[in-house]
Amino acid sequence: MMSILVLNGPNLNLLGIRQPEVYGHTTLADIESMCREHAATHGFDLDFKQSNHEGVLIDAIHAARGQHDGIILNAAAYTHTSIALMDALSSTQLPAIELHLSNVHAREPFRHVSYIARVAVGVISGFGAPGYLLALDAMRGHLERSE
Ligand code: DQA
């Protein structure tokens, strides 16, 4: 069965209370439930993780090799800074989708830079919590086409 890892970076554990005018009122636990329901409906396996630590995210990307078929990564602020996360994704050679709740291109210039996009199949940004389901559908389609 197809297996997708959804990986969330720093401060996303505070969704729901963190700048709701930017990120909405949905908590990360709510988003995980939505993703799990989507996986059950469409018949694929899902792993859902969050860490505030760059090294833990890198370890999770390495561990995805052989366990998952694709990675959806909301690297949060590390998107804009982390060559190490970019290199980790390149090393696993798994397809990755970069995901953001907010439209990063409509925000501050430092959020227009992404190290992740360079190694991603594509980017989904600005659709809030439902963007996670868009990313899951995009990854399913990508994996089915590359079978
Ligand atoms: C974010 C956008 C990033 O710029 C920011 O640092 C985040 C969240 C988003 O989901 O919109 O923490 O990745």
Backbone and ligand atoms as CSV (ligand in chain L), in Angstrom:
chain,resi,resn,atom,element,x,y,z
A,1,MET,N,N,0.845,-1.198,0.000
A,1,MET,CA,C,0.000,0.000,0.000
A,1,MET,C,C,0.886,1.255,0.000
A,2,MET,N,N,0.452,2.252,-0.749
A,2,MET,CA,C,1.197,3.511,-0.809
A,2,MET,C,C,1.296,4.143,0.590
A,3,SER,N,N,2.462,4.703,0.898
A,3,SER,CA,C,2.647,5.314,2.224
A,3,SER,C,C,3.262,6.712,2.098
A,4,ILE,N,N,2.635,7.669,2.754
A,4,ILE,CA,C,3.072,9.073,2.647
A,4,ILE,C,C,3.400,9.610,4.042
A,5,LEU,N,N,4.553,10.266,4.143
A,5,LEU,CA,C,4.945,10.940,5.389
A,5,LEU,C,C,4.598,12.427,5.282
A,6,VAL,N,N,3.862,12.928,6.286
A,6,VAL,CA,C,3.589,14.370,6.386
A,6,VAL,C,C,4.435,14.889,7.545
A,7,LEU,N,N,5.360,15.777,7.222
A,7,LEU,CA,C,6.330,16.236,8.210
A,7,LEU,C,C,6.178,17.744,8.420
A,8,ASN,N,N,6.087,18.140,9.682
A,8,ASN,CA,C,5.835,19.539,10.042
A,8,ASN,C,C,6.974,20.093,10.884
A,9,GLY,N,N,7.384,21.307,10.556
A,9,GLY,CA,C,8.514,21.916,11.234
A,9,GLY,C,C,8.141,22.823,12.394
A,10,PRO,N,N,9.057,23.716,12.758
A,10,PRO,CA,C,8.951,24.477,14.005
A,10,PRO,C,C,7.730,25.378,14.097
A,11,ASN,N,N,7.203,25.431,15.301
A,11,ASN,CA,C,6.079,26.296,15.702
A,11,ASN,C,C,4.722,25.832,15.191
A,12,LEU,N,N,4.720,24.796,14.355
A,12,LEU,CA,C,3.424,24.329,13.840
A,12,LEU,C,C,2.642,23.570,14.918
A,13,ASN,N,N,3.324,23.166,15.989
A,13,ASN,CA,C,2.615,22.579,17.140
A,13,ASN,C,C,1.679,23.606,17.794
A,14,LEU,N,N,1.916,24.896,17.515
A,14,LEU,CA,C,1.089,25.952,18.129
A,14,LEU,C,C,-0.059,26.407,17.229
A,15,LEU,N,N,-0.277,25.705,16.129
A,15,LEU,CA,C,-1.391,26.097,15.243
A,15,LEU,C,C,-2.689,26.137,16.025
A,16,GLY,N,N,-3.517,27.113,15.694
A,16,GLY,CA,C,-4.781,27.293,16.423
A,16,GLY,C,C,-4.690,28.481,17.355
A,17,ILE,N,N,-3.510,28.617,18.015
A,17,ILE,CA,C,-3.311,29.791,18.881
A,17,ILE,C,C,-2.267,30.749,18.304
A,18,ARG,N,N,-1.477,30.267,17.356
A,18,ARG,CA,C,-0.392,31.077,16.788
A,18,ARG,C,C,-0.931,31.923,15.622
A,19,GLN,N,N,-0.863,33.232,15.745
A,19,GLN,CA,C,-1.276,34.151,14.670
A,19,GLN,C,C,-2.456,33.596,13.853
A,20,PRO,N,N,-3.619,33.413,14.482
A,20,PRO,CA,C,-4.750,32.817,13.747
A,20,PRO,C,C,-5.165,33.616,12.513
A,21,GLU,N,N,-4.849,34.932,12.508
A,21,GLU,CA,C,-5.195,35.747,11.333
A,21,GLU,C,C,-4.364,35.326,10.118
A,22,VAL,N,N,-3.215,34.692,10.367
A,22,VAL,CA,C,-2.364,34.211,9.266
A,22,VAL,C,C,-2.586,32.720,9.024
A,23,TYR,N,N,-2.629,31.936,10.125
A,23,TYR,CA,C,-2.594,30.476,9.995
A,23,TYR,C,C,-3.930,29.791,10.268
A,24,GLY,N,N,-4.958,30.573,10.677
A,24,GLY,CA,C,-6.270,29.979,10.920
A,24,GLY,C,C,-6.412,29.431,12.332
A,25,HIS,N,N,-7.585,28.865,12.599
A,25,HIS,CA,C,-7.916,28.390,13.948
A,25,HIS,C,C,-7.779,26.866,14.080
A,26,THR,N,N,-7.476,26.195,12.988
A,26,THR,CA,C,-7.367,24.737,13.007
A,26,THR,C,C,-6.060,24.323,13.693
A,27,THR,N,N,-6.151,23.372,14.621
A,27,THR,CA,C,-4.940,22.913,15.311
A,27,THR,C,C,-4.225,21.847,14.474
A,28,LEU,N,N,-2.972,21.555,14.854
A,28,LEU,CA,C,-2.237,20.515,14.130
A,28,LEU,C,C,-2.902,19.146,14.347
A,29,ALA,N,N,-3.469,18.940,15.540
A,29,ALA,CA,C,-4.184,17.676,15.809
A,29,ALA,C,C,-5.395,17.554,14.877
A,30,ASP,N,N,-6.103,18.680,14.653
A,30,ASP,CA,C,-7.246,18.665,13.712
A,30,ASP,C,C,-6.764,18.300,12.306
A,31,ILE,N,N,-5.642,18.906,11.902
A,31,ILE,CA,C,-5.109,18.642,10.560
A,31,ILE,C,C,-4.707,17.169,10.435
A,32,GLU,N,N,-4.084,16.641,11.500
A,32,GLU,CA,C,-3.704,15.220,11.464
A,32,GLU,C,C,-4.949,14.347,11.285
A,33,SER,N,N,-6.025,14.660,12.023
A,33,SER,CA,C,-7.271,13.871,11.895
A,33,SER,C,C,-7.813,13.938,10.467
A,34,MET,N,N,-7.802,15.160,9.884
A,34,MET,CA,C,-8.292,15.317,8.502
A,34,MET,C,C,-7.470,14.450,7.550
A,35,CYS,N,N,-6.142,14.469,7.756
A,35,CYS,CA,C,-5.247,13.689,6.877
A,35,CYS,C,C,-5.492,12.191,7.052
A,36,ARG,N,N,-5.685,11.764,8.317
A,36,ARG,CA,C,-5.900,10.327,8.573
A,36,ARG,C,C,-7.213,9.853,7.956
A,37,GLU,N,N,-8.237,10.703,8.056
A,37,GLU,CA,C,-9.534,10.366,7.450
A,37,GLU,C,C,-9.382,10.246,5.929
A,38,HIS,N,N,-8.623,11.176,5.344
A,38,HIS,CA,C,-8.378,11.180,3.900
A,38,HIS,C,C,-7.647,9.895,3.482
A,39,ALA,N,N,-6.665,9.493,4.309
A,39,ALA,CA,C,-5.897,8.279,4.009
A,39,ALA,C,C,-6.807,7.056,4.077
A,40,ALA,N,N,-7.682,7.009,5.084
A,40,ALA,CA,C,-8.593,5.859,5.239
A,40,ALA,C,C,-9.555,5.811,4.047
A,41,THR,N,N,-10.076,6.967,3.644
A,41,THR,CA,C,-11.038,7.017,2.527
A,41,THR,C,C,-10.390,6.566,1.219
A,42,HIS,N,N,-9.137,6.997,1.017
A,42,HIS,CA,C,-8.505,6.738,-0.286
A,42,HIS,C,C,-7.557,5.535,-0.263
A,43,GLY,N,N,-7.417,4.899,0.906
A,43,GLY,CA,C,-6.671,3.646,0.965
A,43,GLY,C,C,-5.168,3.788,0.827
A,44,PHE,N,N,-4.581,4.703,1.588
A,44,PHE,CA,C,-3.114,4.738,1.643
A,44,PHE,C,C,-2.676,4.895,3.099
A,45,ASP,N,N,-1.422,4.563,3.381
A,45,ASP,CA,C,-0.864,4.687,4.736
A,45,ASP,C,C,-0.329,6.093,4.938
A,46,LEU,N,N,-0.433,6.554,6.186
A,46,LEU,CA,C,-0.012,7.922,6.485
A,46,LEU,C,C,0.773,7.942,7.788
A,47,ASP,N,N,1.882,8.661,7.779
A,47,ASP,CA,C,2.606,8.944,9.019
A,47,ASP,C,C,2.612,10.467,9.154
A,48,PHE,N,N,2.408,10.980,10.354
A,48,PHE,CA,C,2.259,12.429,10.552
A,48,PHE,C,C,3.137,12.817,11.721
A,49,LYS,N,N,4.099,13.730,11.495
A,49,LYS,CA,C,5.065,14.078,12.540
A,49,LYS,C,C,5.274,15.590,12.592
A,50,GLN,N,N,5.681,16.061,13.771
A,50,GLN,CA,C,6.071,17.474,13.923
A,50,GLN,C,C,7.288,17.542,14.822
A,51,SER,N,N,8.227,18.428,14.494
A,51,SER,CA,C,9.331,18.709,15.405
A,51,SER,C,C,9.757,20.161,15.276
A,52,ASN,N,N,10.222,20.701,16.386
A,52,ASN,CA,C,10.776,22.062,16.378
A,52,ASN,C,C,12.276,22.054,16.097
A,53,HIS,N,N,12.851,20.858,15.887
A,53,HIS,CA,C,14.310,20.718,15.801
A,53,HIS,C,C,14.746,20.262,14.410
A,54,GLU,N,N,15.641,21.014,13.833
A,54,GLU,CA,C,16.097,20.731,12.467
A,54,GLU,C,C,16.662,19.309,12.339
A,55,GLY,N,N,17.494,18.909,13.311
A,55,GLY,CA,C,18.119,17.576,13.248
A,55,GLY,C,C,17.100,16.459,13.328
A,56,VAL,N,N,16.055,16.661,14.121
A,56,VAL,CA,C,14.999,15.628,14.237
A,56,VAL,C,C,14.254,15.507,12.900
A,57,LEU,N,N,14.030,16.654,12.240
A,57,LEU,CA,C,13.365,16.627,10.924
A,57,LEU,C,C,14.256,15.906,9.908
A,58,ILE,N,N,15.554,16.171,9.976
A,58,ILE,CA,C,16.498,15.503,9.058
A,58,ILE,C,C,16.481,13.994,9.306
A,59,ASP,N,N,16.512,13.590,10.584
A,59,ASP,CA,C,16.455,12.155,10.906
A,59,ASP,C,C,15.169,11.523,10.372
A,60,ALA,N,N,14.063,12.247,10.485
A,60,ALA,CA,C,12.775,11.705,10.002
A,60,ALA,C,C,12.801,11.539,8.482
A,61,ILE,N,N,13.444,12.480,7.788
A,61,ILE,CA,C,13.552,12.370,6.319
A,61,ILE,C,C,14.422,11.164,5.957
A,62,HIS,N,N,15.552,11.000,6.663
A,62,HIS,CA,C,16.417,9.830,6.390
A,62,HIS,C,C,15.655,8.527,6.637
A,63,ALA,N,N,14.907,8.489,7.750
A,63,ALA,CA,C,14.195,7.255,8.136
A,63,ALA,C,C,13.057,6.935,7.174
A,64,ALA,N,N,12.619,7.937,6.394
A,64,ALA,CA,C,11.505,7.710,5.459
A,64,ALA,C,C,11.914,6.778,4.319
A,65,ARG,N,N,13.226,6.726,4.056
A,65,ARG,CA,C,13.723,5.865,2.964
A,65,ARG,C,C,13.348,4.421,3.236
A,66,GLY,N,N,12.711,3.780,2.287
A,66,GLY,CA,C,12.345,2.371,2.477
A,66,GLY,C,C,11.061,2.190,3.266
A,67,GLN,N,N,10.579,3.269,3.920
A,67,GLN,CA,C,9.342,3.160,4.709
A,67,GLN,C,C,8.173,3.854,4.041
A,68,HIS,N,N,8.469,4.952,3.348
A,68,HIS,CA,C,7.415,5.753,2.722
A,68,HIS,C,C,7.739,5.955,1.246
A,69,ASP,N,N,6.679,6.300,0.481
A,69,ASP,CA,C,6.861,6.513,-0.961
A,69,ASP,C,C,7.041,7.987,-1.308
A,70,GLY,N,N,6.619,8.868,-0.408
A,70,GLY,CA,C,6.732,10.299,-0.673
A,70,GLY,C,C,6.636,11.089,0.619
A,71,ILE,N,N,7.130,12.327,0.571
A,71,ILE,CA,C,7.150,13.191,1.760
A,71,ILE,C,C,6.453,14.509,1.443
A,72,ILE,N,N,5.531,14.896,2.311
A,72,ILE,CA,C,4.941,16.241,2.256
A,72,ILE,C,C,5.555,17.009,3.411
A,73,LEU,N,N,6.216,18.100,3.085
A,73,LEU,CA,C,6.990,18.811,4.100
A,73,LEU,C,C,6.527,20.253,4.240
A,74,ASN,N,N,5.955,20.580,5.413
A,74,ASN,CA,C,5.804,21.987,5.792
A,74,ASN,C,C,6.976,22.262,6.734
A,75,ALA,N,N,8.071,22.729,6.163
A,75,ALA,CA,C,9.289,22.937,6.952
A,75,ALA,C,C,9.225,24.240,7.745
A,76,ALA,N,N,8.084,24.959,7.632
A,76,ALA,CA,C,7.892,26.230,8.344
A,76,ALA,C,C,9.089,27.149,8.070
A,77,ALA,N,N,9.631,27.805,9.105
A,77,ALA,CA,C,10.704,28.794,8.862
A,77,ALA,C,C,11.972,28.151,8.286
A,78,TYR,N,N,12.173,26.846,8.532
A,78,TYR,CA,C,13.368,26.188,7.974
A,78,TYR,C,C,13.336,26.146,6.447
A,79,THR,N,N,12.135,26.287,5.863
A,79,THR,CA,C,12.023,26.372,4.395
A,79,THR,C,C,12.994,27.404,3.843
A,80,HIS,N,N,13.064,28.528,4.564
A,80,HIS,CA,C,13.766,29.703,4.049
A,80,HIS,C,C,15.243,29.746,4.445
A,81,THR,N,N,15.691,28.757,5.225
A,81,THR,CA,C,17.056,28.821,5.760
A,81,THR,C,C,17.861,27.522,5.614
A,82,SER,N,N,17.176,26.379,5.457
A,82,SER,CA,C,17.882,25.121,5.741
A,82,SER,C,C,18.403,24.384,4.508
A,83,ILE,N,N,19.686,24.583,4.249
A,83,ILE,CA,C,20.359,23.789,3.212
A,83,ILE,C,C,20.406,22.328,3.664
A,84,ALA,N,N,20.487,22.117,4.986
A,84,ALA,CA,C,20.570,20.743,5.517
A,84,ALA,C,C,19.298,19.953,5.218
A,85,LEU,N,N,18.133,20.585,5.335
A,85,LEU,CA,C,16.883,19.878,5.005
A,85,LEU,C,C,16.809,19.607,3.505
A,86,MET,N,N,17.235,20.578,2.702
A,86,MET,CA,C,17.268,20.379,1.240
A,86,MET,C,C,18.161,19.185,0.900
A,87,ASP,N,N,19.345,19.136,1.521
A,87,ASP,CA,C,20.271,18.025,1.240
A,87,ASP,C,C,19.690,16.688,1.711
A,88,ALA,N,N,18.983,16.705,2.831
A,88,ALA,CA,C,18.375,15.461,3.338
A,88,ALA,C,C,17.356,14.931,2.336
A,89,LEU,N,N,16.544,15.835,1.789
A,89,LEU,CA,C,15.539,15.407,0.795
A,89,LEU,C,C,16.226,14.853,-0.444
A,90,SER,N,N,17.285,15.521,-0.906
A,90,SER,CA,C,18.017,15.015,-2.080
A,90,SER,C,C,18.599,13.643,-1.798
A,91,SER,N,N,19.075,13.445,-0.566
A,91,SER,CA,C,19.723,12.169,-0.221
A,91,SER,C,C,18.742,11.007,-0.228
A,92,THR,N,N,17.496,11.241,0.176
A,92,THR,CA,C,16.541,10.113,0.225
A,92,THR,C,C,16.048,9.750,-1.158
A,93,GLN,N,N,16.098,10.711,-2.084
A,93,GLN,CA,C,15.578,10.515,-3.448
A,93,GLN,C,C,14.093,10.174,-3.476
A,94,LEU,N,N,13.366,10.489,-2.389
A,94,LEU,CA,C,11.907,10.313,-2.399
A,94,LEU,C,C,11.276,11.594,-2.934
A,95,PRO,N,N,10.162,11.481,-3.666
A,95,PRO,CA,C,9.492,12.703,-4.108
A,95,PRO,C,C,8.965,13.489,-2.912
A,96,ALA,N,N,9.120,14.814,-2.974
A,96,ALA,CA,C,8.668,15.665,-1.871
A,96,ALA,C,C,7.810,16.794,-2.421
A,97,ILE,N,N,6.822,17.187,-1.619
A,97,ILE,CA,C,6.004,18.369,-1.926
A,97,ILE,C,C,6.216,19.370,-0.806
A,98,GLU,N,N,6.534,20.605,-1.179
A,98,GLU,CA,C,6.650,21.689,-0.194
A,98,GLU,C,C,5.255,22.250,0.066
A,99,LEU,N,N,4.924,22.402,1.343
A,99,LEU,CA,C,3.572,22.835,1.715
A,99,LEU,C,C,3.638,23.994,2.701
A,100,HIS,N,N,2.731,24.968,2.523
A,100,HIS,CA,C,2.554,26.053,3.494
A,100,HIS,C,C,1.081,26.354,3.650
A,101,LEU,N,N,0.679,26.675,4.870
A,101,LEU,CA,C,-0.697,27.126,5.112
A,101,LEU,C,C,-0.931,28.479,4.465
A,102,SER,N,N,0.001,29.403,4.693
A,102,SER,CA,C,-0.130,30.767,4.177
A,102,SER,C,C,0.482,30.845,2.779
A,103,ASN,N,N,0.117,31.918,2.066
A,103,ASN,CA,C,0.734,32.174,0.760
A,103,ASN,C,C,2.042,32.916,1.013
A,104,VAL,N,N,3.133,32.176,1.055
A,104,VAL,CA,C,4.418,32.774,1.438
A,104,VAL,C,C,4.852,33.871,0.458
A,105,HIS,N,N,4.378,33.801,-0.768
A,105,HIS,CA,C,4.785,34.807,-1.778
A,105,HIS,C,C,4.051,36.131,-1.623
A,106,ALA,N,N,2.997,36.133,-0.820
A,106,ALA,CA,C,2.289,37.382,-0.545
A,106,ALA,C,C,2.777,37.995,0.767
A,107,ARG,N,N,3.810,37.414,1.362
A,107,ARG,CA,C,4.293,37.858,2.675
A,107,ARG,C,C,5.674,38.517,2.555
A,108,GLU,N,N,6.415,38.554,3.645
A,108,GLU,CA,C,7.705,39.263,3.666
A,108,GLU,C,C,8.676,38.649,2.648
A,109,PRO,N,N,9.555,39.487,2.085
A,109,PRO,CA,C,10.503,38.989,1.076
A,109,PRO,C,C,11.332,37.786,1.542
A,110,PHE,N,N,11.689,37.713,2.849
A,110,PHE,CA,C,12.512,36.571,3.271
A,110,PHE,C,C,11.759,35.246,3.155
A,111,ARG,N,N,10.417,35.311,3.060
A,111,ARG,CA,C,9.641,34.063,2.888
A,111,ARG,C,C,9.509,33.668,1.414
A,112,HIS,N,N,10.032,34.524,0.510
A,112,HIS,CA,C,9.967,34.193,-0.925
A,112,HIS,C,C,11.096,33.248,-1.314
A,113,VAL,N,N,12.067,33.100,-0.420
A,113,VAL,CA,C,13.211,32.210,-0.675
A,113,VAL,C,C,12.874,30.828,-0.133
A,114,SER,N,N,13.089,29.791,-0.950
A,114,SER,CA,C,12.881,28.424,-0.461
A,114,SER,C,C,14.012,27.516,-0.917
A,115,TYR,N,N,14.654,26.875,0.058
A,115,TYR,CA,C,15.638,25.842,-0.273
A,115,TYR,C,C,14.940,24.525,-0.616
A,116,ILE,N,N,13.712,24.361,-0.088
A,116,ILE,CA,C,12.994,23.091,-0.285
A,116,ILE,C,C,12.482,22.982,-1.727
A,117,ALA,N,N,11.985,24.112,-2.265
A,117,ALA,CA,C,11.379,24.089,-3.610
A,117,ALA,C,C,12.347,23.558,-4.666
A,118,ARG,N,N,13.646,23.808,-4.455
A,118,ARG,CA,C,14.654,23.358,-5.437
A,118,ARG,C,C,14.640,21.850,-5.619
A,119,VAL,N,N,14.251,21.121,-4.565
A,119,VAL,CA,C,14.305,19.649,-4.632
A,119,VAL,C,C,12.904,19.030,-4.535
A,120,ALA,N,N,11.868,19.881,-4.643
A,120,ALA,CA,C,10.493,19.380,-4.519
A,120,ALA,C,C,9.881,19.142,-5.897
A,121,VAL,N,N,8.920,18.238,-5.928
A,121,VAL,CA,C,8.137,18.028,-7.153
A,121,VAL,C,C,7.309,19.275,-7.427
A,122,GLY,N,N,6.755,19.879,-6.370
A,122,GLY,CA,C,5.937,21.077,-6.507
A,122,GLY,C,C,5.672,21.701,-5.154
A,123,VAL,N,N,4.971,22.833,-5.189
A,123,VAL,CA,C,4.728,23.628,-3.981
A,123,VAL,C,C,3.240,23.939,-3.871
A,124,ILE,N,N,2.683,23.783,-2.660
A,124,ILE,CA,C,1.292,24.172,-2.388
A,124,ILE,C,C,1.333,25.173,-1.244
A,125,SER,N,N,0.778,26.368,-1.477
A,125,SER,CA,C,0.949,27.454,-0.513
A,125,SER,C,C,-0.267,28.365,-0.550
A,126,GLY,N,N,-0.869,28.604,0.628
A,126,GLY,CA,C,-1.911,29.626,0.692
A,126,GLY,C,C,-3.323,29.112,0.856
A,127,PHE,N,N,-3.506,27.811,0.966
A,127,PHE,CA,C,-4.860,27.246,1.044
A,127,PHE,C,C,-5.252,26.828,2.455
A,128,GLY,N,N,-4.451,27.218,3.452
A,128,GLY,CA,C,-4.768,26.889,4.834
A,128,GLY,C,C,-4.738,25.385,5.080
A,129,ALA,N,N,-5.478,24.943,6.107
A,129,ALA,CA,C,-5.464,23.518,6.483
A,129,ALA,C,C,-5.869,22.590,5.325
A,130,PRO,N,N,-6.872,22.963,4.486
A,130,PRO,CA,C,-7.223,22.066,3.373
A,130,PRO,C,C,-6.062,21.844,2.400
A,131,GLY,N,N,-5.054,22.702,2.452
A,131,GLY,CA,C,-3.866,22.516,1.616
A,131,GLY,C,C,-3.179,21.173,1.891
A,132,TYR,N,N,-3.308,20.675,3.131
A,132,TYR,CA,C,-2.730,19.357,3.443
A,132,TYR,C,C,-3.387,18.269,2.596
A,133,LEU,N,N,-4.714,18.383,2.405
A,133,LEU,CA,C,-5.419,17.371,1.602
A,133,LEU,C,C,-5.076,17.540,0.122
A,134,LEU,N,N,-4.915,18.805,-0.308
A,134,LEU,CA,C,-4.480,19.042,-1.698
A,134,LEU,C,C,-3.114,18.397,-1.927
A,135,ALA,N,N,-2.233,18.553,-0.931
A,135,ALA,CA,C,-0.878,17.991,-1.059
A,135,ALA,C,C,-0.929,16.462,-1.098
A,136,LEU,N,N,-1.793,15.869,-0.266
A,136,LEU,CA,C,-1.924,14.404,-0.280
A,136,LEU,C,C,-2.423,13.934,-1.647
A,137,ASP,N,N,-3.424,14.634,-2.205
A,137,ASP,CA,C,-3.946,14.255,-3.532
A,137,ASP,C,C,-2.872,14.436,-4.605
A,138,ALA,N,N,-2.112,15.528,-4.492
A,138,ALA,CA,C,-1.048,15.777,-5.473
A,138,ALA,C,C,0.010,14.679,-5.402
A,139,MET,N,N,0.364,14.275,-4.182
A,139,MET,CA,C,1.377,13.221,-4.031
A,139,MET,C,C,0.843,11.878,-4.543
A,140,ARG,N,N,-0.409,11.560,-4.219
A,140,ARG,CA,C,-1.008,10.303,-4.718
A,140,ARG,C,C,-0.961,10.274,-6.241
A,141,GLY,N,N,-1.366,11.381,-6.865
A,141,GLY,CA,C,-1.355,11.454,-8.330
A,141,GLY,C,C,0.055,11.288,-8.882
A,142,HIS,N,N,1.000,11.966,-8.232
A,142,HIS,CA,C,2.394,11.892,-8.694
A,142,HIS,C,C,2.911,10.456,-8.599
A,143,LEU,N,N,2.644,9.798,-7.463
A,143,LEU,CA,C,3.149,8.427,-7.266
A,143,LEU,C,C,2.468,7.452,-8.238
A,144,GLU,N,N,1.173,7.649,-8.462
A,144,GLU,CA,C,0.452,6.751,-9.385
A,144,GLU,C,C,1.001,6.903,-10.808
A,145,ARG,N,N,1.303,8.139,-11.192
A,145,ARG,CA,C,1.830,8.367,-12.555
A,145,ARG,C,C,3.239,7.812,-12.715
A,146,SER,N,N,4.017,7.762,-11.612
A,146,SER,CA,C,5.406,7.300,-11.755
A,146,SER,C,C,5.552,5.804,-11.483
A,147,GLU,N,N,4.437,5.094,-11.297
A,147,GLU,CA,C,4.485,3.636,-11.051
A,147,GLU,C,C,5.013,2.875,-12.273
L,1,DQA,C1,C,4.590,28.433,7.027
L,1,DQA,C2,C,5.187,29.687,6.376
L,1,DQA,C3,C,6.573,29.969,6.917
L,1,DQA,O1,O,7.107,31.134,6.305
L,1,DQA,C4,C,6.513,30.207,8.417
L,1,DQA,O2,O,7.806,30.396,8.939
L,1,DQA,C5,C,5.795,29.112,9.139
L,1,DQA,C6,C,4.605,28.522,8.540
L,1,DQA,C7,C,3.132,28.178,6.587
L,1,DQA,O3,O,2.672,27.052,6.743
L,1,DQA,O4,O,2.464,29.107,6.104
L,1,DQA,O5,O,6.130,28.792,10.274
L,1,DQA,O6,O,5.363,27.307,6.618
